[in-house]
Amino acid sequence: MPTSSCPIVALVGRPNVGKSTLFNRITRSRKALVDPTPGVTRDRHYDRVVWEDHPFILVDTGGIDDNPDDALVSHIREQALAAIDEADIILFLMDGRTGLTPADHAVVDILRRTDKPIFHVVNKIDGPEHEQELLAPFYELGIERLWALSAEHIYGFRTLMDALGTVLAERTVDEIVIDLPEDTVKVAFLGRPNVGKSSMINQIVGEERMVVSEISGTTRDSVDTLLVRGRYSYLLIDTAGIRRKGKTTEKLEKFSILKSLAALERCDVAVVLIDAGEGMTEQDTRIIGYALEQGRGLIVLVNKWDLVAGDKKRQEEVLAAVGQALPFLGFAPLLTVSALTGYGIKRLFPVIGSVYRQFKAKFTTAALNRLLREAVEEHSPPIYKNKRLKFYYTSQIGTCPPKFVIMTNSSKGVHFSYERYLVNRFRQGLGLDKVPIRIFFRDKTEQREKE
């Protein structure tokens, strides 16, 4: 399997050059807010993309800096530095209508310092008739290849993405492949800086295989440790934390989290560490949310429990805060541990094993249909458009996590409350109490049409 994690492709450029528009074009979504006002990108600014069978995480760095009052050259400089530091491939966007600016010059000079693949893209060129005129000023940058693009009108988009796909393919070929024992459980340890990820793995393996330091960001990229315990093998993935680089760049936390999260692409179980001394934070919630989106098995560890060992009230406050921040995580095991003293570590591997078995579990169609029938008999489906909802049969369509499809006479009529009821019944009936499960509803008429 590849030792490297899912590559990160970063969109860098001045405000209002079209980063969000290109982000939406690539992700085929409207997840980024598009507005002519500079600095408008907010909230979700990354997404997983698969282009020509090559997965990557796309980042709109406009989400890094949402203060349009910042000095222009200063904040774009920080974007570029962060991209060099965190991304694997950089798409640098410039504005063909506005022309070349001092900020563009400054960023190109910064990007010259890296040997990472960089695409210098001149956006807002709506067709070949405008290309020669609008590209001309940008040749003074001394760049070997400029990419003409209209993110809004698709001109040049396929050419750019095909070139990006070629780089992604080359990167895949260059990856080192290690031969893991069969059925190795891949476990990623994630969390904020200094929460104790490396210390936890050191405590687990019983030796100093990694540098453990009080300086946040010691772990630059994910580091793998293969651990064999009895008949079972585990690949422990220690990920880089969300680094703070001083007051002027604290806003870059949103970007630097992605290097850690990319490791989720290749793990079975995500172990998210929370600092008992600091309690639950927004970044903790963000990491857990991403693990859920990726459909990974999840275990939450409240580390540094030794700091609150003698304080019953504080213990209750910390656990209550975790429960309050994550009310949707009833299935995820929650353990209190201490990487320093070893407290609670012995409980971790039985829980990992339990989560992994449920994550990979398969069930017979007969057992699933019996469960569905019993659930419907116990709680009748609602009426939709004067007709009683009917559920004909169900089957498993995937694992990691377990996925099921239920054929019905009206998928649109399944209210979320009844869907939740069925999810809970499937959990209970199948013994899937520690992993996310997904149920999809399909119309039987659609199935007939396909046949």
C-alpha positions as a Markdown table, in Angstrom:
| # | Residue | x | y | z |
|---|---|---|---|---|
| 1 | Met | 0.0 | 0.0 | 0.0 |
| 2 | Pro | 1.2 | 3.6 | -0.5 |
| 3 | Thr | 3.1 | 5.1 | 2.4 |
| 4 | Ser | 2.0 | 8.6 | 1.4 |
| 5 | Ser | -1.4 | 10.0 | 2.0 |
| 6 | Cys | -3.9 | 11.5 | -0.3 |
| 7 | Pro | -2.2 | 14.5 | -2.1 |
| 8 | Ile | -3.3 | 18.0 | -1.4 |
| 9 | Val | -3.8 | 20.5 | -4.3 |
| 10 | Ala | -3.9 | 24.1 | -3.2 |
| 11 | Leu | -5.5 | 27.0 | -5.0 |
| 12 | Val | -3.5 | 30.1 | -4.3 |
| 13 | Gly | -4.0 | 33.7 | -5.5 |
| 14 | Arg | -5.2 | 37.2 | -4.7 |
| 15 | Pro | -8.7 | 37.7 | -3.6 |
| 16 | Asn | -11.3 | 37.8 | -6.4 |
| 17 | Val | -9.1 | 36.1 | -9.0 |
| 18 | Gly | -11.6 | 33.1 | -9.2 |
| 19 | Lys | -10.3 | 30.6 | -6.7 |
| 20 | Ser | -13.8 | 29.8 | -5.4 |
| 21 | Thr | -15.2 | 29.5 | -8.9 |
| 22 | Leu | -12.4 | 27.1 | -9.9 |
| 23 | Phe | -12.9 | 25.2 | -6.6 |
| 24 | Asn | -16.6 | 24.7 | -7.5 |
| 25 | Arg | -15.8 | 23.8 | -11.1 |
| 26 | Ile | -13.4 | 21.1 | -10.0 |
| 27 | Thr | -15.6 | 19.7 | -7.2 |
| 28 | Arg | -18.7 | 20.0 | -9.4 |
| 29 | Ser | -20.4 | 21.7 | -6.4 |
| 30 | Arg | -21.5 | 24.9 | -4.9 |
| 31 | Lys | -19.7 | 24.3 | -1.6 |
| 32 | Ala | -17.8 | 27.6 | -1.7 |
| 33 | Leu | -19.6 | 30.9 | -1.7 |
| 34 | Val | -19.0 | 32.8 | -4.9 |
| 35 | Asp | -19.3 | 36.6 | -4.7 |
| 36 | Pro | -17.5 | 39.5 | -6.4 |
| 37 | Thr | -16.5 | 41.0 | -3.0 |
| 38 | Pro | -12.8 | 40.1 | -2.2 |
| 39 | Gly | -12.3 | 38.0 | 0.8 |
| 40 | Val | -15.8 | 36.4 | 0.7 |
| 41 | Thr | -14.8 | 32.7 | 1.0 |
| 42 | Arg | -15.8 | 31.3 | 4.3 |
| 43 | Asp | -16.2 | 28.0 | 6.2 |
| 44 | Arg | -15.8 | 24.9 | 4.1 |
| 45 | His | -12.9 | 25.4 | 1.7 |
| 46 | Tyr | -11.7 | 21.9 | 1.0 |
| 47 | Asp | -13.2 | 18.8 | -0.6 |
| 48 | Arg | -12.1 | 15.3 | -1.8 |
| 49 | Val | -11.9 | 15.0 | -5.6 |
| 50 | Val | -11.3 | 12.0 | -7.9 |
| 51 | Trp | -10.1 | 13.0 | -11.3 |
| 52 | Glu | -9.4 | 10.1 | -13.8 |
| 53 | Asp | -9.2 | 7.6 | -10.9 |
| 54 | His | -6.7 | 9.8 | -9.0 |
| 55 | Pro | -8.0 | 11.1 | -5.6 |
| 56 | Phe | -6.8 | 14.3 | -4.1 |
| 57 | Ile | -7.9 | 16.9 | -1.6 |
| 58 | Leu | -8.5 | 20.3 | -3.1 |
| 59 | Val | -8.1 | 23.4 | -0.9 |
| 60 | Asp | -9.3 | 26.9 | -1.6 |
| 61 | Thr | -6.8 | 29.0 | 0.4 |
| 62 | Gly | -9.2 | 32.0 | 0.2 |
| 63 | Gly | -10.6 | 30.3 | 3.3 |
| 64 | Ile | -7.3 | 31.0 | 5.1 |
| 65 | Asp | -7.6 | 34.7 | 5.2 |
| 66 | Asp | -11.1 | 36.1 | 5.6 |
| 67 | Asn | -10.0 | 39.6 | 6.5 |
| 68 | Pro | -10.0 | 41.8 | 3.3 |
| 69 | Asp | -8.4 | 44.6 | 5.3 |
| 70 | Asp | -5.1 | 42.8 | 5.6 |
| 71 | Ala | -2.2 | 44.1 | 3.6 |
| 72 | Leu | -2.7 | 42.5 | 0.2 |
| 73 | Val | 0.9 | 41.4 | -0.5 |
| 74 | Ser | 1.3 | 40.3 | 3.1 |
| 75 | His | -1.6 | 37.9 | 3.3 |
| 76 | Ile | -1.1 | 36.4 | -0.2 |
| 77 | Arg | 2.5 | 35.8 | 0.8 |
| 78 | Glu | 1.3 | 33.8 | 3.8 |
| 79 | Gln | -1.0 | 31.8 | 1.6 |
| 80 | Ala | 1.9 | 30.9 | -0.7 |
| 81 | Leu | 4.2 | 30.0 | 2.1 |
| 82 | Ala | 1.5 | 27.8 | 3.6 |
| 83 | Ala | 0.9 | 26.1 | 0.3 |
| 84 | Ile | 4.6 | 25.4 | -0.2 |
| 85 | Asp | 4.7 | 24.0 | 3.3 |
| 86 | Glu | 1.5 | 21.9 | 3.3 |
| 87 | Ala | 0.4 | 21.2 | -0.3 |
| 88 | Asp | 1.8 | 18.7 | -2.7 |
| 89 | Ile | 0.7 | 20.5 | -5.9 |
| 90 | Ile | -0.1 | 24.2 | -6.2 |
| 91 | Leu | -2.5 | 26.0 | -8.6 |
| 92 | Phe | -1.5 | 29.7 | -8.6 |
| 93 | Leu | -4.3 | 31.8 | -10.1 |
| 94 | Met | -3.9 | 35.2 | -11.6 |
| 95 | Asp | -6.5 | 37.5 | -13.1 |
| 96 | Gly | -6.2 | 38.0 | -16.9 |
| 97 | Arg | -8.6 | 40.9 | -16.9 |
| 98 | Thr | -6.8 | 42.9 | -14.1 |
| 99 | Gly | -3.4 | 42.0 | -15.5 |
| 100 | Leu | -0.1 | 41.5 | -13.7 |
| 101 | Thr | 0.2 | 42.9 | -10.2 |
| 102 | Pro | 3.0 | 43.4 | -7.6 |
| 103 | Ala | 1.4 | 40.7 | -5.5 |
| 104 | Asp | 1.6 | 38.2 | -8.4 |
| 105 | His | 5.3 | 39.0 | -8.8 |
| 106 | Ala | 5.8 | 38.5 | -5.0 |
| 107 | Val | 4.1 | 35.1 | -5.0 |
| 108 | Val | 5.9 | 33.8 | -8.1 |
| 109 | Asp | 9.2 | 34.7 | -6.4 |
| 110 | Ile | 8.2 | 32.7 | -3.4 |
| 111 | Leu | 7.0 | 29.7 | -5.4 |
| 112 | Arg | 10.4 | 29.6 | -7.2 |
| 113 | Arg | 11.8 | 28.3 | -4.0 |
| 114 | Thr | 10.0 | 25.0 | -4.1 |
| 115 | Asp | 10.4 | 22.0 | -6.4 |
| 116 | Lys | 6.8 | 21.0 | -6.0 |
| 117 | Pro | 4.7 | 21.0 | -9.1 |
| 118 | Ile | 3.2 | 24.5 | -9.8 |
| 119 | Phe | 0.6 | 25.4 | -12.4 |
| 120 | His | 0.6 | 29.2 | -13.1 |
| 121 | Val | -2.9 | 29.8 | -14.2 |
| 122 | Val | -4.2 | 33.0 | -15.8 |
| 123 | Asn | -8.0 | 33.0 | -15.2 |
| 124 | Lys | -10.8 | 35.0 | -16.8 |
| 125 | Ile | -9.7 | 34.3 | -20.3 |
| 126 | Asp | -13.0 | 33.4 | -21.9 |
| 127 | Gly | -11.8 | 32.0 | -25.3 |
| 128 | Pro | -8.9 | 31.6 | -27.7 |
| 129 | Glu | -9.6 | 35.0 | -29.3 |
| 130 | His | -8.6 | 36.7 | -26.0 |
| 131 | Glu | -5.7 | 34.4 | -25.1 |
| 132 | Gln | -2.9 | 36.1 | -26.9 |
| 133 | Glu | -3.8 | 39.6 | -25.8 |
| 134 | Leu | -4.5 | 38.8 | -22.1 |
| 135 | Leu | -1.6 | 36.4 | -21.6 |
| 136 | Ala | 1.1 | 38.7 | -23.0 |
| 137 | Pro | 1.8 | 40.8 | -19.9 |
| 138 | Phe | 2.3 | 37.6 | -17.8 |
| 139 | Tyr | 5.2 | 36.3 | -19.8 |
| 140 | Glu | 7.4 | 38.9 | -18.1 |
| 141 | Leu | 7.2 | 36.6 | -15.0 |
| 142 | Gly | 9.7 | 34.3 | -16.9 |
| 143 | Ile | 7.4 | 31.3 | -16.4 |
| 144 | Glu | 7.9 | 28.4 | -18.8 |
| 145 | Arg | 4.2 | 27.5 | -19.1 |
| 146 | Leu | 1.2 | 29.7 | -18.5 |
| 147 | Trp | -2.3 | 28.0 | -18.4 |
| 148 | Ala | -5.1 | 30.1 | -19.9 |
| 149 | Leu | -8.4 | 29.4 | -18.2 |
| 150 | Ser | -12.0 | 30.6 | -17.7 |
| 151 | Ala | -13.1 | 28.8 | -14.6 |
| 152 | Glu | -16.6 | 30.3 | -15.1 |
| 153 | His | -17.0 | 29.4 | -18.8 |
| 154 | Ile | -14.9 | 26.2 | -18.8 |
| 155 | Tyr | -12.4 | 27.4 | -21.5 |
| 156 | Gly | -9.1 | 25.7 | -20.9 |
| 157 | Phe | -10.5 | 23.7 | -18.0 |
| 158 | Arg | -10.1 | 20.2 | -19.4 |
| 159 | Thr | -6.5 | 20.9 | -20.6 |
| 160 | Leu | -5.5 | 22.1 | -17.1 |
| 161 | Met | -7.1 | 19.1 | -15.4 |
| 162 | Asp | -5.6 | 16.6 | -17.8 |
| 163 | Ala | -2.2 | 18.1 | -17.0 |
| 164 | Leu | -3.0 | 17.9 | -13.3 |
| 165 | Gly | -4.1 | 14.3 | -13.7 |
| 166 | Thr | -0.7 | 13.5 | -15.4 |
| 167 | Val | 1.2 | 14.9 | -12.4 |
| 168 | Leu | -1.1 | 12.9 | -10.0 |
| 169 | Ala | -0.4 | 9.8 | -12.0 |
| 170 | Glu | 3.3 | 10.3 | -11.9 |
| 171 | Arg | 3.1 | 10.9 | -8.1 |
| 172 | Thr | 1.3 | 7.6 | -7.7 |
| 173 | Val | 4.0 | 5.8 | -9.6 |
| 174 | Asp | 6.7 | 7.3 | -7.5 |
| 175 | Glu | 5.1 | 6.3 | -4.2 |
| 176 | Ile | 6.9 | 3.7 | -2.1 |
| 177 | Val | 4.8 | 0.6 | -1.7 |
| 178 | Ile | 5.3 | -1.5 | 1.5 |
| 179 | Asp | 4.1 | -5.1 | 1.8 |
| 180 | Leu | 1.8 | -5.3 | 4.8 |
| 181 | Pro | 0.6 | -8.5 | 6.4 |
| 182 | Glu | -2.9 | -9.5 | 5.3 |
| 183 | Asp | -5.8 | -7.9 | 7.1 |
| 184 | Thr | -3.5 | -5.2 | 8.7 |
| 185 | Val | -5.7 | -2.7 | 10.6 |
| 186 | Lys | -4.7 | 0.8 | 9.6 |
| 187 | Val | -5.1 | 3.2 | 12.5 |
| 188 | Ala | -4.6 | 7.0 | 12.1 |
| 189 | Phe | -3.9 | 9.1 | 15.2 |
| 190 | Leu | -5.2 | 12.6 | 14.7 |
| 191 | Gly | -5.6 | 15.8 | 16.8 |
| 192 | Arg | -4.4 | 19.3 | 17.4 |
| 193 | Pro | -0.6 | 20.0 | 18.1 |
| 194 | Asn | 0.8 | 18.8 | 21.3 |
| 195 | Val | -2.2 | 16.7 | 22.2 |
| 196 | Gly | 0.0 | 13.7 | 22.6 |
| 197 | Lys | -0.2 | 11.7 | 19.3 |
| 198 | Ser | 3.4 | 10.7 | 19.1 |
| 199 | Ser | 3.6 | 10.1 | 22.8 |
| 200 | Met | 0.6 | 7.8 | 22.6 |
| 201 | Ile | 2.2 | 5.7 | 19.8 |
| 202 | Asn | 5.5 | 5.6 | 21.8 |
| 203 | Gln | 3.6 | 4.3 | 24.8 |
| 204 | Ile | 1.9 | 1.7 | 22.7 |
| 205 | Val | 5.0 | 0.3 | 20.9 |
| 206 | Gly | 7.1 | 0.6 | 24.1 |
| 207 | Glu | 10.0 | 2.3 | 22.5 |
| 208 | Glu | 11.0 | 5.7 | 21.1 |
| 209 | Arg | 10.4 | 5.2 | 17.5 |
| 210 | Met | 9.4 | 8.8 | 17.0 |
| 211 | Val | 10.7 | 12.1 | 18.2 |
| 212 | Val | 8.4 | 13.4 | 21.0 |
| 213 | Ser | 8.7 | 17.1 | 21.7 |
| 214 | Glu | 6.8 | 19.8 | 23.5 |
| 215 | Ile | 7.3 | 21.9 | 20.4 |
| 216 | Ser | 4.1 | 21.7 | 18.3 |
| 217 | Gly | 4.6 | 20.5 | 14.8 |
| 218 | Thr | 7.5 | 18.0 | 15.4 |
| 219 | Thr | 5.7 | 15.6 | 13.2 |
| 220 | Arg | 5.9 | 17.1 | 9.7 |
| 221 | Asp | 4.1 | 14.5 | 7.7 |
| 222 | Ser | 2.4 | 11.2 | 8.6 |
| 223 | Val | 4.8 | 8.6 | 10.1 |
| 224 | Asp | 3.9 | 4.9 | 10.0 |
| 225 | Thr | 4.8 | 2.2 | 12.5 |
| 226 | Leu | 3.9 | -1.4 | 11.9 |
| 227 | Leu | 3.0 | -3.2 | 15.1 |
| 228 | Val | 2.3 | -6.9 | 15.5 |
| 229 | Arg | 0.4 | -8.1 | 18.5 |
| 230 | Gly | -0.2 | -11.8 | 18.6 |
| 231 | Arg | -2.1 | -12.8 | 15.4 |
| 232 | Tyr | -3.0 | -9.2 | 14.6 |
| 233 | Ser | -1.1 | -6.5 | 12.7 |
| 234 | Tyr | -1.6 | -2.7 | 13.0 |
| 235 | Leu | -0.3 | 0.1 | 10.9 |
| 236 | Leu | -0.1 | 3.1 | 13.3 |
| 237 | Ile | -0.2 | 6.4 | 11.4 |
| 238 | Asp | 1.1 | 9.4 | 13.4 |
| 239 | Thr | -0.1 | 12.5 | 11.7 |
| 240 | Ala | 1.2 | 16.1 | 11.7 |
| 241 | Gly | -0.7 | 18.3 | 14.1 |
| 242 | Ile | -2.5 | 21.6 | 13.2 |
| 243 | Arg | 0.5 | 23.9 | 13.6 |
| 244 | Arg | 0.5 | 27.4 | 14.9 |
| 245 | Lys | 3.2 | 29.5 | 13.2 |
| 246 | Gly | 3.0 | 32.6 | 15.4 |
| 247 | Lys | 0.4 | 35.3 | 15.7 |
| 248 | Thr | 0.6 | 36.6 | 12.2 |
| 249 | Thr | -0.3 | 33.2 | 10.7 |
| 250 | Glu | -2.6 | 31.6 | 13.2 |
| 251 | Lys | -5.3 | 31.9 | 10.6 |
| 252 | Leu | -3.4 | 29.3 | 8.6 |
| 253 | Glu | -4.6 | 26.6 | 11.0 |
| 254 | Lys | -7.5 | 25.9 | 8.7 |
| 255 | Phe | -5.1 | 25.0 | 5.9 |
| 256 | Ser | -2.5 | 23.1 | 7.9 |
| 257 | Ile | -5.2 | 20.7 | 9.3 |
| 258 | Leu | -5.4 | 19.1 | 5.9 |
| 259 | Lys | -2.1 | 17.4 | 6.0 |
| 260 | Ser | -3.3 | 15.4 | 8.9 |
| 261 | Leu | -6.7 | 14.8 | 7.5 |
| 262 | Ala | -5.2 | 13.4 | 4.2 |
| 263 | Ala | -4.2 | 10.4 | 6.3 |
| 264 | Leu | -7.8 | 9.5 | 6.7 |
| 265 | Glu | -7.8 | 8.5 | 3.1 |
| 266 | Arg | -5.9 | 5.3 | 3.9 |
| 267 | Cys | -7.0 | 4.4 | 7.4 |
| 268 | Asp | -9.7 | 2.1 | 8.7 |
| 269 | Val | -10.0 | 3.5 | 12.1 |
| 270 | Ala | -9.4 | 7.2 | 13.1 |
| 271 | Val | -8.3 | 7.7 | 16.7 |
| 272 | Val | -8.9 | 11.4 | 17.6 |
| 273 | Leu | -7.1 | 12.7 | 20.7 |
| 274 | Ile | -8.5 | 15.5 | 22.8 |
| 275 | Asp | -6.5 | 17.3 | 25.5 |
| 276 | Ala | -8.2 | 16.8 | 28.9 |
| 277 | Gly | -6.4 | 19.9 | 30.2 |
| 278 | Glu | -7.8 | 22.1 | 27.5 |
| 279 | Gly | -11.1 | 20.4 | 26.9 |
| 280 | Met | -13.0 | 20.2 | 23.6 |
| 281 | Thr | -12.2 | 22.8 | 20.9 |
| 282 | Glu | -13.6 | 23.8 | 17.6 |
| 283 | Gln | -10.7 | 22.1 | 15.8 |
| 284 | Asp | -11.4 | 18.8 | 17.6 |
| 285 | Thr | -15.0 | 19.0 | 16.3 |
| 286 | Arg | -13.7 | 19.8 | 12.8 |
| 287 | Ile | -11.4 | 16.8 | 12.7 |
| 288 | Ile | -14.0 | 14.4 | 14.0 |
| 289 | Gly | -16.5 | 15.8 | 11.5 |
| 290 | Tyr | -14.1 | 15.1 | 8.6 |
| 291 | Ala | -13.6 | 11.5 | 9.9 |
| 292 | Leu | -17.3 | 11.0 | 9.8 |
| 293 | Glu | -17.6 | 12.4 | 6.3 |
| 294 | Gln | -15.0 | 10.0 | 5.1 |
| 295 | Gly | -17.0 | 7.1 | 6.8 |
| 296 | Arg | -14.1 | 5.9 | 8.9 |
| 297 | Gly | -14.3 | 3.9 | 12.1 |
| 298 | Leu | -13.9 | 6.4 | 15.0 |
| 299 | Ile | -12.5 | 6.3 | 18.5 |
| 300 | Val | -12.3 | 9.4 | 20.7 |
| 301 | Leu | -9.5 | 9.5 | 23.3 |
| 302 | Val | -9.4 | 12.1 | 26.0 |
| 303 | Asn | -5.7 | 12.1 | 26.6 |
| 304 | Lys | -3.7 | 13.6 | 29.5 |
| 305 | Trp | -6.3 | 12.3 | 32.0 |
| 306 | Asp | -3.6 | 12.4 | 34.6 |
| 307 | Leu | -4.0 | 16.2 | 34.6 |
| 308 | Val | -7.5 | 15.8 | 36.0 |
| 309 | Ala | -7.0 | 12.5 | 37.9 |
| 310 | Gly | -7.9 | 14.0 | 41.3 |
| 311 | Asp | -10.6 | 16.4 | 40.1 |
| 312 | Lys | -13.9 | 14.6 | 39.8 |
| 313 | Lys | -15.8 | 17.8 | 38.9 |
| 314 | Arg | -13.3 | 18.6 | 36.1 |
| 315 | Gln | -13.5 | 15.1 | 34.8 |
| 316 | Glu | -17.3 | 15.4 | 34.5 |
| 317 | Glu | -17.0 | 18.8 | 32.9 |
| 318 | Val | -14.6 | 17.5 | 30.2 |
| 319 | Leu | -16.7 | 14.4 | 29.4 |
| 320 | Ala | -19.9 | 16.5 | 29.3 |
| 321 | Ala | -18.3 | 19.0 | 27.0 |
| 322 | Val | -17.3 | 16.2 | 24.6 |
| 323 | Gly | -20.9 | 14.8 | 24.7 |
| 324 | Gln | -22.4 | 18.2 | 24.2 |
| 325 | Ala | -20.2 | 19.1 | 21.2 |
| 326 | Leu | -20.7 | 15.7 | 19.5 |
| 327 | Pro | -24.3 | 14.6 | 20.2 |
| 328 | Phe | -24.4 | 12.8 | 16.9 |
| 329 | Leu | -21.5 | 10.5 | 18.0 |
| 330 | Gly | -23.4 | 8.1 | 20.2 |
| 331 | Phe | -21.7 | 5.1 | 18.4 |
| 332 | Ala | -18.1 | 6.2 | 18.7 |
| 333 | Pro | -16.3 | 4.7 | 21.7 |
| 334 | Leu | -14.9 | 7.3 | 24.2 |
| 335 | Leu | -11.9 | 6.4 | 26.3 |
| 336 | Thr | -10.0 | 8.3 | 28.9 |
| 337 | Val | -6.2 | 7.7 | 28.7 |
| 338 | Ser | -2.8 | 9.1 | 29.6 |
| 339 | Ala | 0.1 | 8.6 | 27.2 |
| 340 | Leu | 2.4 | 9.8 | 30.0 |
| 341 | Thr | 1.5 | 7.2 | 32.6 |
| 342 | Gly | 0.0 | 4.5 | 30.3 |
| 343 | Tyr | -3.4 | 4.7 | 32.0 |
| 344 | Gly | -6.2 | 3.3 | 29.9 |
| 345 | Ile | -3.9 | 2.2 | 27.0 |
| 346 | Lys | -4.6 | -1.5 | 27.5 |
| 347 | Arg | -8.3 | -0.9 | 26.7 |
| 348 | Leu | -7.5 | 0.7 | 23.3 |
| 349 | Phe | -6.7 | -2.4 | 21.3 |
| 350 | Pro | -9.7 | -4.4 | 22.2 |
| 351 | Val | -11.8 | -1.4 | 21.2 |
| 352 | Ile | -9.9 | -1.0 | 17.9 |
| 353 | Gly | -10.5 | -4.6 | 17.2 |
| 354 | Ser | -14.2 | -4.3 | 17.9 |
| 355 | Val | -14.6 | -1.2 | 15.7 |
| 356 | Tyr | -12.6 | -2.8 | 12.9 |
| 357 | Arg | -14.7 | -6.0 | 12.9 |
| 358 | Gln | -17.9 | -4.0 | 12.7 |
| 359 | Phe | -16.4 | -1.7 | 10.1 |
| 360 | Lys | -15.8 | -4.7 | 7.8 |
| 361 | Ala | -18.8 | -6.8 | 8.8 |
| 362 | Lys | -20.9 | -8.6 | 6.2 |
| 363 | Phe | -24.4 | -9.9 | 6.5 |
| 364 | Thr | -26.6 | -12.3 | 4.6 |
| 365 | Thr | -29.6 | -10.9 | 2.7 |
| 366 | Ala | -31.9 | -13.3 | 4.5 |
| 367 | Ala | -30.9 | -12.0 | 7.9 |
| 368 | Leu | -31.3 | -8.4 | 6.7 |
| 369 | Asn | -34.7 | -8.9 | 5.2 |
| 370 | Arg | -35.9 | -10.6 | 8.4 |
| 371 | Leu | -34.6 | -7.6 | 10.4 |
| 372 | Leu | -36.4 | -5.2 | 8.0 |
| 373 | Arg | -39.6 | -7.1 | 8.2 |
| 374 | Glu | -39.6 | -7.1 | 12.1 |
| 375 | Ala | -38.8 | -3.4 | 12.2 |
| 376 | Val | -41.7 | -2.6 | 9.8 |
| 377 | Glu | -44.1 | -4.8 | 11.8 |
| 378 | Glu | -43.1 | -3.1 | 15.1 |
| 379 | His | -43.4 | 0.4 | 13.7 |
| 380 | Ser | -45.5 | 0.9 | 10.5 |
| 381 | Pro | -44.0 | 3.3 | 7.9 |
| 382 | Pro | -45.8 | 6.6 | 7.5 |
| 383 | Ile | -48.4 | 7.6 | 4.9 |
| 384 | Tyr | -47.0 | 9.6 | 1.9 |
| 385 | Lys | -49.3 | 11.2 | -0.7 |
| 386 | Asn | -52.2 | 9.1 | 0.6 |
| 387 | Lys | -50.3 | 5.9 | 0.2 |
| 388 | Arg | -48.6 | 3.8 | 2.9 |
| 389 | Leu | -44.9 | 3.5 | 2.4 |
| 390 | Lys | -43.8 | 0.0 | 1.5 |
| 391 | Phe | -40.3 | -1.5 | 2.0 |
| 392 | Tyr | -39.9 | -4.6 | -0.3 |
| 393 | Tyr | -36.4 | -5.9 | 0.5 |
| 394 | Thr | -32.9 | -4.9 | 1.6 |
| 395 | Ser | -29.4 | -6.0 | 0.9 |
| 396 | Gln | -25.8 | -5.0 | 1.9 |
| 397 | Ile | -24.1 | -3.0 | -0.9 |
| 398 | Gly | -20.7 | -2.4 | 0.8 |
| 399 | Thr | -18.5 | -2.3 | 3.9 |
| 400 | Cys | -16.1 | 0.1 | 5.5 |
| 401 | Pro | -18.5 | 1.3 | 6.9 |
| 402 | Pro | -21.5 | -1.1 | 6.4 |
| 403 | Lys | -23.9 | 0.2 | 3.7 |
| 404 | Phe | -27.3 | -1.1 | 2.9 |
| 405 | Val | -30.0 | -0.4 | 0.3 |
| 406 | Ile | -33.7 | -0.7 | 0.9 |
| 407 | Met | -36.1 | -0.9 | -2.0 |
| 408 | Thr | -39.3 | 1.1 | -1.5 |
| 409 | Asn | -42.3 | 2.3 | -3.4 |
| 410 | Ser | -41.3 | 5.9 | -2.7 |
| 411 | Ser | -37.8 | 6.9 | -1.5 |
| 412 | Lys | -38.9 | 10.6 | -1.3 |
| 413 | Gly | -41.5 | 9.6 | 1.3 |
| 414 | Val | -39.1 | 8.3 | 3.9 |
| 415 | His | -39.1 | 10.9 | 6.6 |
| 416 | Phe | -35.8 | 11.4 | 8.4 |
| 417 | Ser | -37.3 | 10.3 | 11.7 |
| 418 | Tyr | -38.3 | 6.9 | 10.2 |
| 419 | Glu | -34.9 | 6.6 | 8.6 |
| 420 | Arg | -33.3 | 7.2 | 12.0 |
| 421 | Tyr | -35.6 | 4.5 | 13.4 |
| 422 | Leu | -34.4 | 2.0 | 10.8 |
| 423 | Val | -30.8 | 3.0 | 11.3 |
| 424 | Asn | -31.2 | 2.3 | 15.1 |
| 425 | Arg | -32.9 | -1.0 | 14.4 |
| 426 | Phe | -30.2 | -2.1 | 12.0 |
| 427 | Arg | -27.5 | -1.1 | 14.6 |
| 428 | Gln | -29.3 | -3.1 | 17.3 |
| 429 | Gly | -30.1 | -6.1 | 15.2 |
| 430 | Leu | -26.7 | -6.4 | 13.6 |
| 431 | Gly | -24.6 | -5.5 | 16.5 |
| 432 | Leu | -23.2 | -2.4 | 14.8 |
| 433 | Asp | -23.0 | -0.2 | 17.9 |
| 434 | Lys | -19.5 | 1.2 | 17.4 |
| 435 | Val | -19.4 | 2.3 | 13.7 |
| 436 | Pro | -21.3 | 4.6 | 11.4 |
| 437 | Ile | -23.7 | 2.8 | 9.1 |
| 438 | Arg | -25.4 | 4.1 | 5.9 |
| 439 | Ile | -28.8 | 3.2 | 4.6 |
| 440 | Phe | -29.9 | 4.2 | 1.0 |
| 441 | Phe | -33.5 | 4.1 | -0.2 |
| 442 | Arg | -34.2 | 3.3 | -3.8 |
| 443 | Asp | -37.5 | 3.2 | -5.7 |
| 444 | Lys | -38.5 | -0.2 | -7.0 |
| 445 | Thr | -39.8 | 1.4 | -10.2 |
| 446 | Glu | -36.3 | 2.7 | -11.0 |
| 447 | Gln | -34.9 | -0.8 | -10.6 |
| 448 | Arg | -37.4 | -2.1 | -13.1 |
| 449 | Glu | -36.6 | 0.6 | -15.6 |
| 450 | Lys | -32.9 | -0.3 | -15.3 |
| 451 | Glu | -33.6 | -4.0 | -15.9 |
